[in-house]
Amino acid sequence: MTVLVVDDEPDLLETVCGRLTRDGYSVFASKTAEEAIKQFRIHRPDLVVLDVMLPGRSGFELSQLIRSESKAPILFLSARASEHDRIRGFEVGGDDYLTKPFNLQELSARVRAILRRTKGESEKPKIESGDLVVDPVGHEAFVGGRRLELKPKEFALLYFFASNPGKVFSRDALLDRVWGPEAFVTPRTVDVHVSWLRKQLGTDGQESDRIITVRGIGYKFS
């Protein structure tokens, strides 16, 4: 599998690329957003490891550009550790968010987990429930024939919910099953993604009631 690493710190870039190469990946490196998008279009990597603070164009901006062209998962690296920045990372299409400084072993584990989940999606069956269709192979979801505009984690959460109708899951359980045990995100992240899904599943500006809040416990899919 191929990985594109984007970071403007030469020493860190060399270290990360070296580790991922030893892990068996084919690795390409870029120091700027402009160079990164060229590399991305040439190599079409299976995963992008992306620094947030880049010269010229930020990693958040680059993520949005990549997401407009591809479903390739994105792992953010950043010295910005606030909850706001983490949520922003997921809003622009990120699949995981790792703060600097970080342990290289943890980075390897997160990369493996993301690629394992990505590969697993191609082996999952399509789900049809009423007027809802969720297709993991095409990475598409439709309600009443209308295509939903879902970011990767929104899609993963919807697929999980649709695969388990009527079952109640706590926020921690959803974090573990959708984001993975290696992801360091807060339960608030689940609330944000549920809110986005309700808006996407709804019609005429009204939020859908397919995802039900079970007070004091979590959520279930109707």
Number of C-alpha atoms within 10 A of each C-alpha: 10 17 24 24 26 27 26 17 11 10 10 11 17 13 12 20 22 13 16 19 15 11 11 10 16 15 21 18 21 20 17 20 23 13 12 22 19 12 17 22 12 9 14 16 20 21 23 27 25 27 28 24 17 19 13 9 13 15 25 23 15 21 25 16 14 21 18 10 10 14 16 20 25 27 24 24 25 21 14 14 13 10 13 9 16 22 18 13 25 24 20 20 25 26 22 24 25 24 16 12 9 12 10 13 10 13 19 14 12 20 21 13 17 22 16 11 15 19 13 12 17 14 10 12 12 17 15 15 12 8 10 16 20 24 18 20 14 11 17 15 23 17 18 10 10 12 15 15 14 17 20 22 20 24 22 21 20 23 22 15 22 21 17 14 14 14 11 18 19 16 18 17 15 19 21 14 14 21 23 17 14 16 19 15 19 14 14 12 16 23 15 14 20 19 14 16 23 18 16 20 24 14 11 6 9 11 16 15 13 16 21 16 16 12 7 7 12 17 22 19 19 14
